Amino acid sequence: MSTNDTTDDADSTDRTDTSNTTGSTDLDAGSSSKCGASTAGSTADSASTADSGSTTDSASKCGGSNGAATKREATDERVGSSADDFAADPGRLVAVGLGPGQPDGMTARARAALSAADHIVGYTTYIELLPEDVVESAEELYDTPMCGEVSRTEEAIDRALAGNDVAIIGSGDPNVYALAGLALEILESKGATAEAVDFEVVPGVPAAQSCGARLGAPLVNDTVSVSLSDHLTPMDEIESRLHAVAPEGFTIAIYNPWSRKRRENFETCCDILLEHRDPETPVGIVHGAGREDERVEIVELGELEDLGETDLIDMTTTILVGNAETYVWDDRMVTPRGYESKYDY
């Protein structure tokens, strides 16, 4: 999912997802996470010394958030062990953003953090994006398929609480629709502290920025991001946010625009945008940024909804909707910053 900082991968059941989950197996007896998780490298039981183990078993359900409980309560319910269950001195946990996906799009700091980690935990597709030298330097790789956000994040934390140096990875940036916040929530719920575990976030290039670079200069002025995945946020809240930002002078970055289960969300988004913006507003579409199947197109807002029925728009796509000043020049989107009103050029 190179163009989505997702976080949010539980809803990534798009047409082109090719993550290999058929060969995944559970960790052996001392392991805490299930959800079809797999390990590569050493099979020694160094992952966790918790007596109780995790009972999350893919507690993150694909299909919506828990409406009755608060997010904090929901996290508390899913935590299967506490910091007191671990005998070792806590280790290190680093949330690392891979950026757009290909090795040369990764920051030097991210690569160094991954090379220093003993254990690397992540969504199956993200593990498969790791450079070969990083894979070879790790003692263990642990991955879960879709729906495993909570279980793999707890697994990463349990390994750190057991004294290991652990990296949990995601595409884009760990703070943009990703797992950095969840990691801190689970640490808190386990009775640990970020200081005790030596928690760090290593940023990566977010999808909006990597896709914006391919489209020209669409993000030079005020920009907001909206995810259309209702896996964690109810659609009525997403609609409310769209109605709030669409009339304003923002460029809008749309993440997670389409999956087989959520075509209505995309259609609703297009309707809301057309309520507030000219049908001729430029829209940039980047599918699979940094991948072999990368495609980049610039269309008008009035054409956007029909493209939802094509392979151009899926969970690997990021859409950038220009503001009222955005225009297309030489096949590139340009959003003026305002220099023309102050300087002669």
Phi, psi and omega in degrees: 000060192294336182262005179239126179279064198245099116332289063047021188288350184297338181258016186277045180271057185273178185293333189249010180293125182239020181298138184273102179250355185288333182266005184287141177227157178291154171294159179288174192316357146281350181281153186257329187263147176245245179053039177068028185288156179225158177236145173236154182089217183297142176252012178297148183277064180259001187287319189207139175245018180289138180289319187279328185072169180276144175244020183293313179041063182058052182293340175283108185271132175286118175136005174143163181269165179283107185286333185281315184269153173289165180298322180295315179297320180297320178295317179302319182294333187269347183281125186261353179211164180240169180299331181291343181283352186253130182274335185282160169291137182302148179262227187229141176230122181238124174270116189245128175269126181278351185075210186291348173126314182284151185305322183284354174267357179275141178288157178297324179295319179296316181296320179295320179296321179290322179293332181275343184282140175280321181238138177237128185238137179184173173298143187309313182298323180289322176301321180291344179275351185294140176297152185300321182293327177291317178300316183292330183279342183279143175286321180217143170244137180227126181227155171230151176281195179303150182080008185254020185302311184289315183295319181284329177293319176295322177300315179299318180293318178299321178295320178293319178295336177278002174102008183268160174265109192238139171243132171251130191245158173203162176284167180064230183240140183297344181258005180244102183050045185222197197257005180298316180294318179299321179300317179292322178298317182289322175304314179298317182293334178277358181080017178262179174230154178296328180291319181296323182273351184060063183274138180215147174250127176251109187291157174229175180285117181293160183301318182302319181289316181294324179285322176302322180296329180281342184262349183123249180218062183276349189248021187289337179249196186303135183223141172234155179243142178223131173260135179270004178283122178265017177301320180244335181242123180302148184297330180294329175290320178298317178299318179299319179294318179297317178297329181286321186265336185300322181284347185273174184272039181265147157282137183248122175265122182252118178260159175047055189288334191205137165214173183299333182268353191226037180294328182296327180298317179295316180297319178296319179300314180298319179298317181294317180298320181288340173294330190245344186231152180298137178301340180270005178303130179293139178229126177262135180236123178236116179257127173060048181305129179081004180254170179295332181262024181301135175223139181231126178220148173242123182230181174262152183305323181295342180267349192297314187301320181296333181285349176296339180273003182250169178286355180293326186245116175206200184285352175264008185257141169239135183245132179244113181263119182292164175268190185294339182265347184293138177220170180248127177225126177054045179063028177227140176280136179230123173247109184298143178273338181117003181299329184296337180276350184241334184232154174264128176203000000 
